[in-house]
Amino acid sequence: MNIDIVTKKKGVTVLEHTAGSVSGYSLSFTTGGLSSVEPSFGDCQPQSGGEIHGVALKLTNEDMNAMDAQEGYNPNSTKGYKKIEVTVNAYDGRTFLAWVYSARQPKPVSTHCSQRYLNVLISGAKDAGLDPEYIEKLSKLPTYTPTPETLALRSKLPPLSTLPSMTVTELAETKNTIDPHDPDSIAYTSIHGYIFRLPRSKITFGSHLGRDLTARFSRHFRGISMDLNDDLGKPPFRLPRDFESEGEREYVRMWRDHYLGKMGVEGVVVACLKEYTDQLEEGEEEDDSDSDECLLEMLGLPTLSISSEVDSTPTQPLKPTTQHFNASSLLSEYKRNGYVKLPIKIPRALLEKATVETTYSSDPLKTYETIRGEKYLTRCEKFIDFGDKWLEIVSVLESVSSEILGVDQFVFKEKLNYKPPQGKGFAPHLDGPSLAMTDQGHPNSFITIMMAIDKMTVGNGCLEIVEGEWNTENAVDTVKVDANGNPDREGRPGEISSEVASNLDWKHLECEVGGCYMFSSLLPHKSATNMSEFQRRAVFITLSGEVGGREEYYRKMEEKRSLFKPPNLEEEWLKSVPK
């Protein structure tokens, strides 16, 4: 934090300042912003075991009141910020009380902030001389990246040369046609030379009206005052080749995404800015595929060639890759430990596309969980039939597992677990008994392959397992259940009692994105609550050596589940089903 900037920007006099930390709180990104540009901003929220670092400012009462007004604090309001009294552990050894601002209505789930905003936090932390370990932690925070839907929307942008042109003067004159009393009055703005036509109510700020915003957003990303250095959207323009980093270029494009998302490409892009296109050298039009390939490279994703279709096709198909492996060696490891890491890597982009299709499809069986008063999707089942991407992934899993086990394997059931922040884990159990309760095979005739969509860590509740040569003669004892009970609750076989579980040697099984582990249906496993700020998603595909078992399994499970569904309250029933 630069005290001179605080003094000038806030108009207050800082009598004293010191760096320190506050225990029992953490930095969370639960204050809402603009979804495709600045999805969230930092907030100080209570968290057991948490610690947040910053700078304490000593102000007069008058300046404190002025600061409250600027930060949106109103003791009589239910919105904006509240003030919490905390104990500051100053780096100089002192301990004192201070106020922190904390959102009254934080978003239930912390989301990634923009790279620009994270840069501001890191820069401020360095200026303030905060703990280097804390700064290092900040630098490793993930930031927002466009969704597949947003990238598909970008792909539909026409080349600038195909659009009718409008001059800077003509664009500026459109401000004179806006009716200030009519929110649906038509307004115009421009980014990267594309001119957008929108209702006035959909133009986010008045400073965006009737001008090009490319250089303005570029300055904002670089930490340069937008207003003090404003060029009012006039030439010469800052072209993509002038940007200092891919991050800067992407930030400007995210603002373009923001306006594209208002009404779609066809409804909003109406012209190009003449002076902008004139300044472009021949053949250097704004090229989405070029920039998106840079973005995907920056994210560590496979390169895509975005076409004009929403469902874009890669130049080189996104396919799971299989490394050369020794089936006999992997089988020995599997038998010895009850699990083995497979020599398969699923491209992150392929997993994301498949997951998005499943999440927004109405076909799969979905389960919800209520967390802090909000409903979250926490599981999808029976979804591989509704998209060729899953079928492509599953075919590789079947092939590799069949080669390792020496017996053809076929999908028996599948589930996609979404574990939001504070989302519950699952108690110690074995899969085999519950899978066999539909009379399909026996408890040891199944395997399950886990694929990580997000990196699975101890903090976000990764799988925990107990290694061993597990088989029907050597299996952990499980709790006897009511065979006629709810198959998702008290009637589900395989639960391990807390007494037995406490004597087992549990091991965390962390997994990178796209990594795959195969484990036995008699492997004891569990997971903990997601204590991170971000969701953790994973797919579990159960396979069997029997053909046709999948349809029979789901048919019998539906029969059993139907006995426990309240009439006409299927969604309420689904909320109660544990993961």
Secondary structure as the mmCIF struct_conf table of DSSP 4:
data_model
#
loop_
_struct_conf.conf_type_id
_struct_conf.id
_struct_conf.beg_label_comp_id
_struct_conf.beg_label_asym_id
_struct_conf.beg_label_seq_id
_struct_conf.end_label_comp_id
_struct_conf.end_label_asym_id
_struct_conf.end_label_seq_id
HELX_RH_AL_P HELX_RH_AL_P1 ILE A 3 LYS A 10
BEND BEND1 LEU A 15 LEU A 15
STRN STRN1 GLU A 16 LEU A 34
TURN_TY1_P TURN_TY1_P1 SER A 35 VAL A 37
STRN STRN2 GLU A 38 LYS A 58
HELX_RH_AL_P HELX_RH_AL_P2 ASN A 61 GLU A 71
TURN_TY1_P TURN_TY1_P2 GLY A 72 GLY A 72
STRN STRN3 TYR A 73 TYR A 73
TURN_TY1_P TURN_TY1_P3 PRO A 75 ASN A 76
BEND BEND2 THR A 78 GLY A 80
STRN STRN4 TYR A 81 ALA A 90
TURN_TY1_P TURN_TY1_P4 TYR A 91 ASP A 92
BEND BEND3 GLY A 93 GLY A 93
STRN STRN5 THR A 95 ALA A 103
BEND BEND4 ARG A 104 GLN A 105
BEND BEND5 PRO A 108 VAL A 109
HELX_LH_PP_P HELX_LH_PP_P1 HIS A 112 HIS A 112
STRN STRN6 CYS A 113 CYS A 113
HELX_LH_PP_P HELX_LH_PP_P2 SER A 114 SER A 114
HELX_RH_AL_P HELX_RH_AL_P3 GLN A 115 ASP A 127
TURN_TY1_P TURN_TY1_P5 ALA A 128 GLY A 129
HELX_RH_AL_P HELX_RH_AL_P4 PRO A 132 SER A 139
TURN_TY1_P TURN_TY1_P6 LYS A 140 LYS A 140
STRN STRN7 THR A 143 THR A 143
HELX_RH_AL_P HELX_RH_AL_P5 PRO A 148 SER A 155
TURN_TY1_P TURN_TY1_P7 LYS A 156 LYS A 156
HELX_LH_PP_P HELX_LH_PP_P3 LEU A 157 PRO A 159
HELX_RH_3T_P HELX_RH_3T_P1 LEU A 160 THR A 162
BEND BEND6 LEU A 163 LEU A 163
STRN STRN8 SER A 165 MET A 166
HELX_RH_AL_P HELX_RH_AL_P6 VAL A 168 GLU A 173
HELX_RH_3T_P HELX_RH_3T_P2 THR A 174 THR A 177
TURN_TY1_P TURN_TY1_P8 PRO A 180 HIS A 181
TURN_TY1_P TURN_TY1_P9 PRO A 183 ASP A 184
BEND BEND7 SER A 185 SER A 185
STRN STRN9 ILE A 186 ILE A 191
TURN_TY1_P TURN_TY1_P10 HIS A 192 GLY A 193
STRN STRN10 TYR A 194 PRO A 199
HELX_RH_3T_P HELX_RH_3T_P3 ARG A 200 LYS A 202
BEND BEND8 ILE A 203 THR A 204
HELX_RH_3T_P HELX_RH_3T_P4 GLY A 206 HIS A 208
TURN_TY1_P TURN_TY1_P11 LEU A 209 GLY A 210
BEND BEND9 ARG A 211 ARG A 211
STRN STRN11 ASP A 212 ASP A 212
HELX_RH_AL_P HELX_RH_AL_P7 THR A 214 PHE A 221
TURN_TY1_P TURN_TY1_P12 ARG A 222 GLY A 223
TURN_TY1_P TURN_TY1_P13 MET A 226 ASN A 229
TURN_TY1_P TURN_TY1_P14 LEU A 232 GLY A 233
BEND BEND10 PRO A 235 PRO A 236
HELX_LH_PP_P HELX_LH_PP_P4 PHE A 237 PHE A 237
HELX_RH_3T_P HELX_RH_3T_P5 PRO A 240 ASP A 242
BEND BEND11 GLU A 244 SER A 245
HELX_RH_AL_P HELX_RH_AL_P8 GLU A 246 MET A 263
HELX_RH_AL_P HELX_RH_AL_P9 VAL A 265 VAL A 268
STRN STRN12 VAL A 269 LEU A 273
HELX_RH_AL_P HELX_RH_AL_P10 LYS A 274 GLN A 279
BEND BEND12 LEU A 280 LEU A 280
HELX_LH_PP_P HELX_LH_PP_P5 GLU A 281 GLU A 281
TURN_TY1_P TURN_TY1_P15 GLU A 282 GLY A 283
HELX_RH_AL_P HELX_RH_AL_P11 ASP A 288 LEU A 299
TURN_TY1_P TURN_TY1_P16 GLY A 300 GLY A 300
HELX_LH_PP_P HELX_LH_PP_P6 LEU A 301 THR A 303
BEND BEND13 SER A 308 ASP A 311
BEND BEND14 THR A 315 GLN A 316
STRN STRN13 THR A 321 THR A 322
HELX_RH_AL_P HELX_RH_AL_P12 ALA A 327 ASN A 337
BEND BEND15 GLY A 338 GLY A 338
STRN STRN14 TYR A 339 LYS A 341
BEND BEND16 PRO A 343 PRO A 343
STRN STRN15 ILE A 344 LYS A 345
HELX_RH_AL_P HELX_RH_AL_P13 ARG A 348 THR A 359
TURN_TY1_P TURN_TY1_P17 TYR A 360 TYR A 360
BEND BEND17 SER A 362 PRO A 364
STRN STRN16 LEU A 365 ILE A 371
TURN_TY1_P TURN_TY1_P18 ARG A 372 GLY A 373
STRN STRN17 GLU A 374 GLU A 381
BEND BEND18 LYS A 382 LYS A 382
TURN_TY1_P TURN_TY1_P19 ILE A 384 ASP A 385
BEND BEND19 PHE A 386 PHE A 386
HELX_RH_AL_P HELX_RH_AL_P14 ASP A 388 LEU A 405
TURN_TY1_P TURN_TY1_P20 GLY A 406 GLY A 406
BEND BEND20 VAL A 407 VAL A 407
STRN STRN18 PHE A 410 LYS A 419
TURN_TY1_P TURN_TY1_P21 PRO A 421 GLN A 422
STRN STRN19 PHE A 426 HIS A 429
BEND BEND21 ASP A 431 ASP A 431
HELX_RH_AL_P HELX_RH_AL_P15 GLY A 432 ALA A 436
TURN_TY1_P TURN_TY1_P22 MET A 437 THR A 438
BEND BEND22 ASP A 439 GLY A 441
TURN_TY1_P TURN_TY1_P23 PRO A 443 ASN A 444
BEND BEND23 SER A 445 SER A 445
STRN STRN20 PHE A 446 ALA A 452
BEND BEND24 ILE A 453 ASP A 454
STRN STRN21 MET A 456 MET A 456
TURN_TY1_P TURN_TY1_P24 VAL A 458 GLY A 461
STRN STRN22 LEU A 463 ILE A 465
BEND BEND25 GLY A 468 GLY A 468
STRN STRN23 ASN A 471 ASN A 471
TURN_TY1_P TURN_TY1_P25 THR A 472 GLU A 473
STRN STRN24 ASN A 474 ASN A 474
TURN_TY1_P TURN_TY1_P26 ALA A 483 ASN A 484
BEND BEND26 GLY A 485 GLY A 485
TURN_TY1_P TURN_TY1_P27 PRO A 487 GLY A 491
TURN_TY1_P TURN_TY1_P28 PRO A 493 GLY A 494
STRN STRN25 GLU A 495 GLU A 495
HELX_LH_PP_P HELX_LH_PP_P7 ILE A 496 SER A 497
HELX_RH_AL_P HELX_RH_AL_P16 SER A 498 ALA A 501
TURN_TY1_P TURN_TY1_P29 SER A 502 ASN A 503
BEND BEND27 LEU A 504 LEU A 504
STRN STRN26 LYS A 507 LEU A 509
STRN STRN27 CYS A 511 CYS A 511
TURN_TY1_P TURN_TY1_P30 VAL A 513 GLY A 514
STRN STRN28 CYS A 516 SER A 520
TURN_TY1_P TURN_TY1_P31 SER A 521 LEU A 522
STRN STRN29 HIS A 525 SER A 527
BEND BEND28 SER A 532 PHE A 534
STRN STRN30 ARG A 536 SER A 544
BEND BEND29 GLY A 545 GLU A 546
TURN_TY1_P TURN_TY1_P32 VAL A 547 GLY A 548
HELX_RH_AL_P HELX_RH_AL_P17 GLY A 549 SER A 562
TURN_TY1_P TURN_TY1_P33 LEU A 563 PHE A 564
BEND BEND30 LYS A 565 LYS A 565
HELX_LH_PP_P HELX_LH_PP_P8 PRO A 566 PRO A 566
TURN_TY1_P TURN_TY1_P34 PRO A 567 ASN A 568
HELX_RH_AL_P HELX_RH_AL_P18 GLU A 570 SER A 576
#
